[in-house]
Amino acid sequence: MSLLVVGLSHRSAPVSVLERASLSADAQIKLLQDTVAAEPAAEAAVLATCNRIELYADVDKFHAGVAELSTLLAQHSGVGLEELTPYLYVHYEDRAVHHLFSVACGLDSMVVGEGQILGQIKDSLAKAQDLHTAGRLLNDLFQQALRVGKRAHSETGIDRAGQSLVTFGLQQLARGGDVPAWAAGKKALVIGAGSMSSLAAATLARAGVAEVVVANRTFERAERLAEILNQAEDAEVVARAVPMESVAVELTRADVAVSCTGATGLVLTAEAVAAAVRGRVPDAGASPSADAPLGADEVEPRFGSGAAQAAAIPVEEDACPLDLSAVQPGFSVMGEAAVAGMDAATLEQHAVWVDKGTVVQRREDARSAAEADAELIGALAATVATVGRIPERRRPEPVDEAVRPEPVLFLLDLAMPRDIDAAAHRLAGVRLVDIESLAEASADAPMAADVDQVRRIVADEVAAFGAAQRAAHITPTVVALRTMAADVVAGEIARLEGRLPGLDDKHRAEITQTVKRVVDKLLHAPTVRVKQLAAEPGGAGYADALRTLFDLDPETVASVSRAEDTHEKNREPR
């Protein structure tokens, strides 16, 4: 059997794919059960976080294992295999061990050095143990990964290279300023009561917010988290729990909201956010009134030709009509977020500009409105089908950004898939930071010098783990050899008693002990040496040689292995 990992993360896949491929708790359980039921895999564990989905398995065939694990990931994530495959990575044997140890140390995290991944690895192991899908190999691997991660944080300054995703997100909300100064006196709403939400609540409490309101679908968990915050000695904060039905009301009182739930749909829509800031910012979330008088340069919108509407709007010849001045710094303008919340007429206007260069040129073509609309719709559909979003053209010269009011509501979305509507970032008085914007903000972050030291620790631990696994591989054979020797001693003592029936107990015990010492001394040096040789690279063949030389029963060796695996599956995480 050999270790194999197949997965995708923020390093290999865009956020949109990770969001769609995220696994619910029930999906993770079904994935583990189906993996161990598959032919190539004997053990399985899944590590699913907000920015990675990885399936670990002990397989007997590499190619069959890769195919099976990839197929299972696609089936349970809901993303087609053909679409998912380009974003998958595969690690095998020592490379798989190296990968998990690097993950545990925070080297593969979105924010280098963050320590929350250790709790997620521990939870992953506990889930596999509860379902009895983790045997000797995965128990050893994940428990060693936890020890390696703790060693990296205790022996190096890797914590200085980064921080938790929550802290990094709060820094982005504060625009890189001092988080305690930014948070002082604010009222915070935390949606969710899981590990990430709990960390967010504790971080906000330590940062100095005046109040933390916890909302969760299971009200008892929200109450428990609020109780912990109120009893904490290092934070002076008022914490209380509310049901999820109260989120809309609490949002109108909140200055900052953090959401991280396991919901498959949106928890906060753009409309809900707009309602929460309405009245706190002039015209926040308001849309133009249908009865409002039109300006001199405005055109009354109407049903019919979108092209005709676009043509009637004066647009500079070389200017892109898509106004991105409202996009907040720190929020991604890539993908669907770039055009979130725009109306159909604006999108058609942009399509005209892309297709023909300028709106003026389109007007000069003098085509019929019906023909123009058909061509525009076709061009827009072809563009979306090809690149997945409306293409943008930016003028090379700087443009004046629209003046936006200071945020009155700060939103941090740490969920995958997202909890908060991406269109909320366009609302006046709202600042939204999500996983996508955090990925972009941390892409070029400098890494501390301690990262090199952590990499050396990982390399040493990978070598030690490999040696221990190779040595452990021969243990069942050594145990079978000693069991055979004990049976031989017992048989010879029985024969001696048959030949010497008058032998008293004292002499019988002395003879038995002498024979056992002789056998132990004869086997000691060979078994110690074979364990040392087996721990070296390429040492797997020594177990086969030992079984052949002593004619050991294969079933006896296999029974020892099964007994060890049963013991490992029942072990608790340390």
N, C-alpha and C positions, 0 to 999 in steps of 0.2 A: 504494500500500500504506500501511496505517496501523497503529499499535501498539494492541493491545487486551490487557487483562488481566482474567481472570475468576478469582475465588478466594473463600476463606473463611478467617477467622482467629479468634483468641480474642475479637476485638472484635465479630464478627458472629454467632458460633455458640457454643453451649454446649460444654463440654469433651466431653460424651458424644457429640455429633455429630462433633467433630474427631477423637475417638478412633476412631470407626467409619470415618471417611473417610480415615484415614491411608493413605499409599501406600508400598508396599515398593519396594526398589530396582528389582526387575523390573517392577513396575507403572509406575514412572516412565518406564522405557525404552520400554515399550509405548505409554504415553500420548504420549510425544514422537513416536514413529514414526507413530502413528495421526493425530496432529494435523497433521503436515506432509503426510500422505497425503490429508487432507480438502481439499475444494475451496476453501474461503475462505482457508486459511492457507498461507503460503509459508515461514515460519520458526516455531520454537517453542522454549520453554525452560520448565522447571517448577522452582519454588522450593518445596520441601517441608521444613518444619521441625516441631518438636514442637507449635507453636501456629499454623501457617499452611500452607495449600496453595494455591498460585497458579500459573496457567497463562498464560504470556505468548506472544503470537503476532503475527505481521505478517499482517494480513488485508486483503482488498480490498473486503469488504462488512461493514458494522457489524452489522446485524441478523442476517444469516446467520452471521457470526462468533460472536456471542454465543450463538446457539442451538447451534452446533456445539461450541464449547468447553464449554458447560454440560453438554451431553449426554455428551461424552467424559469429563469429570470424574466424572459420575455413574456411567458404565459402569466406569471403572477404580477408583473408590473403593469400589464395592459398595453405595453408598447410593442409593436410588431418586431419580430426577430431581425428582419432586413433593415429596419430603421434603427434598431438598438445596436446591432453588431459593430458599426463603425466607431462607436464610443466606448466599447468594452476593452478592458485590458486583462491580460492573463499572466499570473505568476505561478511558478512551479517549484516545488521542493525548497531549496535554500533561498531562492528569490522570493518565494511566498512568505517564508519566515522573516526575511529582511523587510519585506513590505509591511507586515503587521507590526513588527517592532518599531519601524519608522513612524507608522501611524500612531502607535502608543506614546511615542516621545513627542508628538506634535510636529514632526518634520513634514508631514504631508497634509497638515491642516491648512484651512484657508488663512487663518492667522497663526503664523509659525510659533510654536511653543505653548499654545493654549492647552490647558490641562483637563478640560471637561471630557475629552475623548476617552480618558481612563475610565470614567464612570460608565460611558456608553459601551466600552469593551466588556466591563464587568457585567453589565446588564445582558449583553449578548451571550456571554458564557452561561449566565444563570438561566436564560431562556432555553438554551440548548440542553442544559442539564435537566431542567424540569421536563422537557419532552423526550429525554433519553436519546438525543441524537449526537451527543458529544461523548466520545470514547477516550481511550488513553491519549491518542495523538492530539486531539483538539483541546482536551483538558490541560495537558502539559503546555501546549502552544499558547493558549490564552492566559493561563496563569503566569507563565514566564513573561509574556508581553506586559502584563500588569506590573511585574517586578522590574522589568527593564524601564518602563515609563517612569515609575517612582524613582528609580536610580538616576535617570537622566535629570529629573527635576531637583533631586537632592544634591547631586554631585556637580552640577553645572549651573550656569546662569541662563539656561534656556528660557526661563520665565521673563527675562529681560528682552528677549527677541520678539515677544508678542504677548497677547493676553487672551482672555476668553472672548468668544464671539460676542457675548453680551457687552463686555466692556468696550470692545472695539466699535460695536454698533452705537453705544452711547456717546463715544468720542465723535463719531460721524454726525450724530444729531447735534452735538455741541460745536460742530464745525472745527474740530481739533482743539478746542479750548479746554479749560480746566473743568472736568466733569462735576466735581463737588460744587464749584461755584455756579455752574449752569443749573444743577439739580436742586440747589438749596431752596427750600420752601415750596417746591412744586408738589402738585397732587398727581399721583401716578395710578394708572389702571393697568393691571396685569391680567391678561386673558389666558387661562390655562393654569394647571397646577402640576405639570410634569417637571422633569429635571431641569429643562432649559428655562421654563417659566419661574421655577423656584429660584434658580440662580439669578434671574433677572430681578426678581423681587428683593432678594437679599442684597444684590449689588446696588439697587436704587436706595434701599434703606441705609446702607453704609455711606452712600454718596450724599445723604442729607435731605432727601425728600421729606415733606411734612406728613404725607399720608400715602398709604398703599392700599388700593382696593383690589381684591382678588376675585375673579369670576371664573367659574368652572362648571362644566355640565354636571359633574358629581359634586354637589354642594359640600358634602362632608370633607372632601379633599381641599376645597378652598378654605373651609373653616380651619382645618389642620395647619395649612400654610400660614394663614393669618395669625394663628395662635403662636406658631414658632417665631414669627417676626416680632410679635408683641413681647415675647419673653427673651429675645436676644439681648445680651448685655452690651454689645458693641454698637447698637443702633437705637436712637431715640426716634421712634416713628409710631404713628397710629395706624394699625392695620385692621381691616375688616373684610369679611367675605360677603359676596352677593351672588345670587343665581345668574345664569347666563341671560335670562330675560331682562335683567337690569342693565345690561351693557350699554344700550343706547342712551339711557338716562345718565349713567355714570360718565359716559364719554363727554357729555356737555359740561361736566365739572372738571374733567381731567386736563392737565397740562401736557402730560406725556402718557402714551399707551404702548405697551409691549404685548405682542400676541405671538403665541407659539402653541398651537393646538394640533391635534391629529385629524382635524376636519378635512373632508375631501372637497368642500366648497368654500366660498368666501365667508368669513366671519364678520368682516366690516366691509360693506359696499361703499362706493364713492358717495352715494346718496346719503348713507348714514353718517359719514364723515362730514359731508357738507351741512347736514342738519345740526351736527354737534358744534360747528364753528359759526353758524349763522347767528348774527347779532354780536359776536365777539370781534369780527372783522367786518368793515364796511362792505356790503354786497357779497360777503363770502358765500360761495355755493349758489349764488343766484344766477339765473339765466335771463337773457334779454326778454323783456315783456313783449307779447304780441301786439299790445296796444300802444307801445312806445312810439313816438314820432320818429321817422327816418331822417338821417342826416342828408346833407346835400349830395354826398358821394356814395350813399348806400342804396342798395337795390332791394325792393321788397321780395323776400323769398316766396316761391310759389311751386305748386306741383307742375311737373312737366320736365322739360329738358334741363338736366343738370349742366350740360355744356353751355346752354344759353345763359344760365345764371352765372356761370364762371366767366363767360366772355364779357358779360356786362360789368364785371368788377374790374376797375382799373388796376393793373399790376405792372410794375416796372419790368422792362423787357428781360433783364438778366437776373431777376430776383426770384427765389423760390417762394411760392405762396404759402408754404407750410410754416406757420409761425411757431418756432421752438423757443421763443424768448421766455415763455412761462415755465420752461423746464428747470427744476431746481438743481443747483450744484449738488453732487453726491448721489443723484438718482440717475440710473441708466436711461439713455435715450435710444438704446438699441432695441430691436425687436418690437413687440406689440406695444411696449410702453411709450414708444415715440408717437404713436397716433391714438393712444388710449383716450376715449371720450370725445373724439372729433366726429362731427356730423358728416353725413354722406355727401353733401354739397361741397364741403371743404376737401374731402378725399378726391372727388371728381375733378375739382379745380386743380389739385396737385397732379392728378393723372394727365390732364390736358397739358400742363406745363412740361411734364416729363416726356410725353409722347411727341410734342411738336416744338418744344423749346420755349415758347412764350404763348400767353393767352392772346396777344395781338395777332400772332400768326394764325391761330385757330380762327379768329374772327375774320381774317382776310381770306380764308379759304372759301367762304361763302357757300358752305354745304348746307344741306337741309338739317334741321334739328334732329330728326329721327336717325339719319345716317350718322351724325356726329355722336349721338348718345350710344349707338350700337358699337362704334369703333372704340369709344372711350371705355365702355364696360369690358369689352374684350381685351383691351390693352391692360387694364387694371387687373383683371383675372389672371392673365398670362404672367404679369409681373409677380403677383402674390404667389402663384403656383411655382415660379422659378426660384425666387429668393426668400419667400416666406414672410415678407413685410414690404411696406411701401418704401421704395428707395428715396434717399434724401440727397439733395444737392445743396451744398453750403457755399455762400459767397466767400471768396478768399479774404476780402477786406473785413475788418471788425464791424460789428453792427451794435447799435445801442440796445441794451436789454431793457425790457419793460420793468418798471419799478414795481416791486412786489412788497406787500406789507410784511412786517416781521412775523414769523410763525407764532401762533398762539396754541397750536396743538402739534406735538412731536410724536410721530408714529414709528415704531420699530417692529418690523415683521420678520421674525426668525423662523417661520414655518415653511415647510416644504411638503406639499404644495402651498402656495401663498395663502395667508389668511386675510390680507388686506388688498382691496381692489387697487390695481396699479394706477388707475385713473385718478386716484385721490391725490397724487403728487401735483396735479395741475390746479388744485384748489388754492385760492388765496388764503394765507394764514396757516397753511399746513406744510409740514416738512416730513417726508416719508423716506425712510432708509429700509431697504430689504436685502435679501440674500444676494441678489444680482448686483446691487450697488456696492455691497460689502466686498464681493469678489473683485470688482474693478478697482476699488480703493486699496485693496491689499495686494494687488498683483505686483506692484513695484516697491513694496515695503522692504526696507533694508533688513538683512538678517544679522543677528549678533554673531560675534566671533565664537561664542559658545556652541554654535550649531556644529562646527567642525568637531568639537570634542564629543558632542552627542553622537555624531556619525561614527566616530571611533568606538564609542560604547556599543552602538548597535552592531557594528561589524564583529566585535569581540563576542557579544552575546549570541549572535547568529552562529558563530563557529562553535561556541560551547554547547548551544542547543543541538546542533547537528551531531556533535560527538556524543552527547548524552543519549540521543535517539538511536544512534547506531549501536551504542553499547547496550541500550535497553533491548534492541532487536535480538541480541544473542542471549538475553537473560532466560527466556523460556527453554532454550536448548540446554543451558547450563543447569537449570533446575531439573530438567528431565534427566540429565546425566547423573546428577546427585541422587535423584529418586531411584534410578536404576541401580546405582551403587548400594543404596540402602537396602533395596530388595535383595541384592546378592548377599549382603552381610546377614540379613535376617534368614535367608535360606540356608546359608552355611552353618549358622548357629543352631538352626533346627536339626540339621543333619548331625551335628556334634552331639546334641542331646539324645538323638536316637542311638548313637554309637556308645555314648557314655551315660546311661540312664541314672547312674548313682552319683552324678556330678552335683555337688551341693550348690546352693544359691550364691555363695560368696565367690566361688571359683568361676561359676557360669558368668556372673556379672563382670569379673575381671577379664575373662577371655573376650567377652562381647565388646567391652570398652577398648581392649587392645586392637581388635580387628577394625573397629570403627576409626581409631586413630591412624592406623596404617592406611586405610582407604582415603581418609581426609588429607593426609600428607601427600599421597600420590596424586590426588586431584587438585590440590591447592594451587600449585605453580601453573599447571596448564590452564585452569579456569581463569586465574587472574590475568595471565598473559593473553588469553584469547579475548577477554574483555577489552584489554588495552588495544589490541590489534583491530578489534571490531570498531572501536571508536574513531579510528583513522579513516580518512576518505578511501573508499573502495574496500572497506573491511567487512562488507556484508557477506562475502563468501566464506568467512571463517565459521559461521553457524552451520552452513551446509557441510563443510569439511568435518566438523565435530559430529554431526548427525551420521555421516557416512562412516567415520572411523570407529564409532562405538555402536553402530547399528541401532540407533535410537528409534523408538516407535514414533512415527509422525503424529499419530493421534494423541500421544502423551504430550508432545510439544504443543500441539494445537489446543489441548484442554487447558494447559497452563496459560496460554495467551488469552483464551476466552475468560478465564477466571480473573486475570488482570484487567481486562476491558470492562467486565461487570463491576469490578471495584471502582474503576475510574469514573464510570458513568454515574455512580452514586455519590461522588465527592462534591462538596460544596465549594464555591469560589472563595478564595482567601482574601 
